[in-house]
Amino acid sequence: MKVIRLTGGYRLISSDERYQELLDRFSSEVPVGITGCSLGTFTDIFLDSLLTYGSAVGEIVPAADASGIAGLINGDPAKVVPIAGSQPFDRQYSIKQPDGTDKKLPHPERIVYASLIGGHSILRGLPALSSILLRIYRCIGQNYDRAGNIRYAVTYKPEGETLSPAQSRERAMLIAREWSDGMNAAKWGQVKDFITVGDVDIRVIGSENQLFDTNVPVRQILEQLVAKLSIPPFLLGLNWSSTERMSSQQADILTSELEYYRRLLTPVIRSIGSAFLASQGIDADCTVEWVNINLQDEISLAEARLKNAQAAQIEKTLADN
């Protein structure tokens, strides 16, 4: 979801300015599924499916009276399969039926489809690492159950007297009862001292053992998980120390990842916008204008334009001289 939000917003731009307001109204009001609304909602769900499953599919639903587009629907990419048509670049679609057979969809022009390279999810391969990480966390919990929940060993050694087995058992039960009563009283804020005669040794079970240091293996696995997602660690709540240059490089890598997802979404968004204009009988095309990912991009672009202008001015001055 962080990647989806960081991908940013966009606007459909009509090639004919007269229909720009109509296109904006469609983008903000088109129904999506049962509860959604707006073209942005559709693309958010579409991108979520693309990242999670490696492919995404949607359908443009025309109005029953042929007055335009009634809405958009996000489909299940596991059930829809693209197939080759009669022409080299003619794409058809088939949908899997409950009985296991494939049914060819009658209106492929209403289907929008996109997939990552290879059709694999970005989460592919992470379950193996996640299972190791969860195993470490489970072991940490078990160790704290043993060592964190303190248990005591009370050993009584009578001095200068010989007790029969029955007396030893009776005295041990008495010590155990008094010790348990004193420990239970602490739950209610009462302080009870444990008083006995003889040599009594009280130890914490497992106090001589130390918990394993899991910082190194846990961080190594988390680094692999974060590298797969191409997200700076601080966005996931991992406060790892990094230099200013490293943070800048991470931001550049993230920007390139987001630009790649935008390139996948742009044809889908254009197809929907063009279909809407065609449904209204408008002979016009549309383009997608993405907002800049962050303010630093605006600053970098402004600095680049300034330096180019300065370079052009210097070259012109040298040419005149």
Secondary structure as GFF3:
##gff-version 3
##sequence-region A 1 321
A	DSSP	alpha_helix	2	7	.	.	.	ID=ss1
A	DSSP	beta_strand	10	14	.	.	.	ID=ss2
A	DSSP	three_ten_helix	17	19	.	.	.	ID=ss3
A	DSSP	alpha_helix	20	29	.	.	.	ID=ss4
A	DSSP	beta_strand	31	32	.	.	.	ID=ss5
A	DSSP	beta_strand	36	37	.	.	.	ID=ss6
A	DSSP	alpha_helix	39	53	.	.	.	ID=ss7
A	DSSP	beta_strand	55	62	.	.	.	ID=ss8
A	DSSP	beta_strand	69	74	.	.	.	ID=ss9
A	DSSP	beta_strand	80	84	.	.	.	ID=ss10
A	DSSP	beta_strand	91	96	.	.	.	ID=ss11
A	DSSP	beta_strand	102	104	.	.	.	ID=ss12
A	DSSP	three_ten_helix	108	110	.	.	.	ID=ss13
A	DSSP	beta_strand	111	115	.	.	.	ID=ss14
A	DSSP	three_ten_helix	117	119	.	.	.	ID=ss15
A	DSSP	alpha_helix	126	143	.	.	.	ID=ss16
A	DSSP	pi_helix	144	148	.	.	.	ID=ss17
A	DSSP	beta_strand	152	157	.	.	.	ID=ss18
A	DSSP	alpha_helix	165	187	.	.	.	ID=ss19
A	DSSP	beta_strand	199	204	.	.	.	ID=ss20
A	DSSP	alpha_helix	215	229	.	.	.	ID=ss21
A	DSSP	three_ten_helix	233	236	.	.	.	ID=ss22
A	DSSP	alpha_helix	244	279	.	.	.	ID=ss23
A	DSSP	beta_strand	286	290	.	.	.	ID=ss24
A	DSSP	alpha_helix	295	320	.	.	.	ID=ss25
###
